[in-house]
Amino acid sequence: MTKDTAVKLFEHRQIRTKWDEERQKWYFAIVDVVGVLTDSPKPRTYWSVLKTRLKKEGSQLATNCSQLKMQAADGKSYQTDVADTEQLLRLIQSIPSPKAEPFKQWLAQVGYERIQEIENPELAQERMKQLYEQKGYPKDWIDKRLRGIAIRQNLTDEWQERGITKERDFSILTAEIARATFGVTPSEHKELKGLSKKNENLRDHMTDLELIFTMLGERVTTEISQTEKPDTFKKNKKVAKRGGGVAGTARRETEKELGRSIVSGQNYLPKAKPEDKKK
């Protein structure tokens, strides 16, 4: 997720969002909103039926519904029906739900927070910090995670300067750094940590040292790229491997001193409750 593409929480339920800089407004994944308001086990089906009904009624919401690419549970991005705040308020009127009023208040708060973040970007980082705290992460880990996000953003900005625009290319370059840093690909790293869901963020489950070496590999890659200005994907790939290689060398030296592997199976998945284990 970037600073303009995020998951917002309403009563601990996830709603995918995207900020449109040109129009200065948030867009929300309609199917997520429908799921929150209806608690339907099949929100896509519910929205499909409702959308058909609204079209028959001549609703502009259904007729002029926009679509944006948003990440799904499988980790891939798909064209998704979205609505801005004004459209969502009209949609809420078509869905009988006791959560309608709380949701309207939540929408207003999301809009207000975005205005605050534009005026003071540090607020966005502070809110992210609070979200990690609510999930139970320790403060020193959160500090490293937020620093890593900033370093990652600098790297992706640099790649865009070098002409990298495709999501697949970003993934390949990221994997190149990770492989050189840890000796395993991100997917192998996730498997080691027991992260079975594709939408589980590997970095949210890294240890302190894993985060540190991730930052080192990405920061060195950024520095090399800014100096050499690679102008092809092939050259960018070589730079990524070199940047990750620096972190990989440091990681191996650290492992010699500590007498253990840095690549860990530790994760921050919530611990199963006793009653859950009996099921």
C-alpha positions in Angstrom: 0.0 0.0 0.0 1.1 3.5 -0.8 0.2 6.7 1.1 -2.7 7.2 -1.4 -3.8 3.6 -1.4 -4.7 2.2 2.0 -7.0 -0.1 4.0 -9.2 1.8 6.4 -10.9 0.2 9.3 -14.5 0.5 10.3 -15.4 -1.4 13.5 -12.3 -3.6 12.8 -13.5 -4.4 9.2 -11.3 -3.6 6.3 -12.4 -1.2 3.6 -10.0 -0.6 0.6 -9.6 3.0 -0.4 -7.7 5.1 -3.0 -7.0 8.8 -2.9 -7.5 10.6 -6.2 -5.0 13.5 -6.2 -6.5 15.2 -9.2 -10.1 15.2 -7.9 -9.0 15.5 -4.2 -11.3 12.8 -3.0 -11.3 9.3 -1.6 -12.7 6.3 -3.5 -14.0 3.3 -1.6 -14.4 -0.3 -2.7 -18.2 -0.7 -2.8 -18.2 -4.4 -2.1 -16.2 -3.8 1.1 -18.8 -1.2 2.2 -21.7 -3.5 1.4 -20.0 -6.2 3.4 -19.7 -3.9 6.4 -23.2 -2.6 6.3 -25.0 -5.9 5.6 -22.7 -8.5 7.2 -23.6 -10.6 4.2 -21.4 -13.7 3.7 -21.5 -12.9 -0.1 -21.2 -9.1 -0.4 -20.3 -9.4 -4.1 -23.6 -11.1 -4.8 -25.5 -8.6 -2.7 -23.9 -5.7 -4.6 -24.5 -7.3 -8.0 -28.3 -7.7 -7.2 -28.5 -4.2 -5.7 -26.6 -2.7 -8.7 -29.1 -4.4 -11.1 -32.0 -3.0 -9.1 -30.6 0.5 -9.0 -30.0 0.5 -12.8 -33.6 -0.4 -13.4 -34.6 2.5 -11.1 -32.4 4.8 -13.2 -29.9 5.4 -10.4 -26.9 7.4 -11.5 -24.8 5.6 -8.9 -25.2 2.3 -10.7 -25.0 3.8 -14.2 -21.9 5.9 -13.6 -20.1 3.6 -11.2 -16.3 4.0 -11.6 -13.8 1.2 -11.4 -10.2 1.3 -10.0 -7.6 -1.4 -9.6 -7.5 -2.6 -6.0 -5.7 -5.4 -4.3 -7.8 -8.4 -3.5 -7.4 -11.1 -0.9 -5.3 -13.2 -3.2 -2.7 -10.4 -3.4 -3.5 -9.5 -7.0 -5.1 -6.3 -8.2 -8.4 -6.3 -10.0 -10.8 -3.7 -11.4 -13.2 -2.9 -8.6 -16.4 -0.9 -8.4 -15.7 2.2 -6.3 -17.6 5.2 -5.1 -16.7 8.5 -3.6 -18.1 9.9 -0.4 -21.1 11.5 -2.0 -22.0 8.4 -3.9 -21.6 6.2 -0.8 -24.0 8.4 1.1 -26.6 7.7 -1.6 -25.8 4.0 -1.6 -26.3 3.8 2.2 -29.9 5.0 1.6 -30.5 1.9 -0.5 -29.2 -0.6 2.2 -31.2 -1.0 5.3 -28.6 -1.3 8.1 -28.3 -0.3 11.7 -24.7 0.7 10.9 -25.8 3.4 8.5 -25.4 6.4 10.9 -22.1 5.2 12.4 -20.8 4.7 8.9 -21.8 8.2 7.8 -19.8 9.6 10.8 -16.9 7.4 9.9 -16.9 8.7 6.3 -16.8 12.3 7.6 -13.9 11.4 9.8 -11.9 9.8 7.0 -12.4 12.9 4.9 -11.4 15.2 7.7 -8.3 13.1 8.5 -7.1 13.3 4.9 -7.4 17.1 4.9 -5.3 17.1 8.1 -2.7 14.8 6.5 -2.3 17.0 3.4 -1.6 19.9 5.7 0.6 17.9 8.0 2.0 14.7 6.4 3.4 13.5 9.8 -0.2 12.8 10.9 -0.4 10.0 8.4 2.6 8.3 10.0 1.2 8.9 13.5 -2.1 7.2 12.6 -0.2 4.2 11.1 1.8 4.0 14.3 -1.5 3.9 16.3 -2.8 1.1 14.1 0.2 -1.1 14.8 0.0 -0.3 18.5 -3.7 -1.5 18.4 -2.5 -4.7 16.9 -0.1 -5.3 19.8 3.3 -4.5 18.2 6.1 -3.2 20.5 7.1 0.4 20.1 10.7 -0.2 19.0 9.5 -2.6 16.3 6.9 0.0 15.1 9.7 2.7 14.8 11.7 0.4 12.6 8.7 -0.6 10.5 7.7 3.0 9.8 11.3 3.9 8.9 11.3 0.9 6.6 8.1 2.2 4.9 9.8 5.6 4.3 12.9 3.9 2.8 10.7 1.7 0.6 8.8 4.8 -0.7 12.1 6.5 -1.6 13.1 3.4 -3.5 9.8 3.1 -5.5 10.0 6.8 -6.3 13.6 6.2 -7.6 12.4 3.2 -9.7 9.7 5.4 -11.2 12.3 8.0 -12.1 14.2 5.2 -13.9 11.1 4.3 -15.9 9.8 1.4 -13.9 6.0 1.5 -13.9 4.6 -2.0 -14.1 3.6 -3.8 -10.8 5.2 -7.0 -12.0 8.6 -5.2 -12.5 8.4 -3.7 -9.0 7.8 -7.2 -7.7 10.7 -8.7 -9.6 13.1 -6.0 -8.4 11.9 -6.3 -4.9 12.4 -10.1 -5.0 15.9 -9.6 -6.4 16.9 -7.4 -3.4 15.3 -9.9 -0.9 17.0 -12.9 -2.4 20.4 -11.2 -2.3 19.7 -10.0 1.3 18.3 -13.2 2.9 19.1 -16.0 0.5 15.4 -16.7 0.0 12.7 -15.2 -2.1 9.8 -13.3 -0.4 7.4 -16.2 -1.1 9.9 -18.7 0.5 10.3 -16.2 3.4 6.5 -16.1 3.9 6.3 -19.9 3.8 9.0 -20.2 6.5 6.9 -17.9 8.7 3.8 -19.9 8.1 2.0 -17.0 6.3 -0.6 -18.9 4.3 -2.7 -16.0 3.2 -1.5 -14.1 0.1 -2.6 -10.8 1.5 -0.5 -11.1 4.6 2.3 -8.6 4.5 5.7 -10.3 5.0 7.2 -7.1 6.5 4.5 -7.0 9.2 5.9 -10.3 10.4 9.6 -9.6 10.3 11.8 -9.5 13.3 13.8 -6.4 14.2 16.9 -7.7 12.4 15.0 -8.8 9.4 13.5 -5.3 9.1 17.0 -3.7 9.6 18.6 -5.8 6.8 15.6 -5.1 4.5 16.1 -1.4 5.0 19.8 -1.7 4.4 19.3 -3.6 1.1 16.7 -1.1 -0.2 18.5 2.0 0.9 21.8 0.9 -0.7 19.9 0.0 -3.9 18.4 3.5 -3.9 21.8 5.1 -3.4 23.4 3.1 -6.2 20.5 3.9 -8.6 20.7 7.6 -7.8 24.4 7.6 -8.6 24.4 5.4 -11.7 20.9 6.2 -13.1 20.2 2.8 -14.8 18.0 3.4 -17.9 16.8 -0.2 -18.6 15.0 -2.8 -16.6 18.0 -5.1 -16.9 20.3 -2.5 -15.5 17.9 -1.8 -12.6 17.8 -5.5 -11.9 21.6 -5.7 -11.6 21.5 -2.6 -9.3 18.9 -4.3 -7.1 21.0 -7.4 -6.8 24.0 -5.4 -5.8 22.1 -3.4 -3.2 20.7 -6.5 -1.7 24.2 -8.1 -1.9 25.6 -5.5 0.5 22.8 -6.3 3.0 23.4 -10.0 2.4 27.1 -9.7 3.3 26.3 -7.8 6.4 23.6 -10.4 7.3 26.0 -13.3 6.9 28.7 -11.6 9.1 26.0 -10.9 11.7 25.0 -14.6 11.7 28.6 -15.6 12.3 28.8 -13.3 15.3 25.4 -14.4 16.7 25.7 -18.1 15.9 22.2 -18.2 14.5 20.2 -17.5 11.3 18.7 -14.0 10.9 16.0 -15.4 8.6 13.4 -16.4 11.2 10.2 -18.3 11.3 8.9 -15.8 14.0 5.8 -13.9 13.0 3.2 -11.6 14.6 0.1 -13.7 13.9 -2.4 -13.5 16.8 -2.0 -16.4 19.2 -4.8 -19.0 19.0 -7.2 -19.0 22.0 -7.5 -22.3 24.0 -11.0 -22.8 22.8 -9.9 -22.3 19.2 -7.3 -25.1 19.5 -10.0 -27.5 20.7 -12.1 -27.0 17.6 
